[in-house]
């Protein structure tokens, strides 16, 4: 299936994800799954963040049992591109909301 949108990452976000992947290779699989949805789905999942113009969205996925962690991505999206601005990996018990 051909992607509807191209993917672009902020340089600091790319560096952060590379560092996290060195600590935990599972991060790459989770990131790839989330970005696949963002690139291929007509209306991808994500929560709109209030008071941002242009709009920004949050998508998150828990993974890695028995020690659950969460990968969060903040992104902007147009019809042709997804721009990942921020990524954060946190332990499940440390997440806020």
Protein Blocks (a to p, Z undefined) as FASTA:
>chain_A
ZZfbdcdddfklmmmmmmmmmmmmmlmmmmmmmmmmmmmpmbacddddehiacddddddd
dehifbdcdddddddddfkbccdfbdcdddfklpgZZ
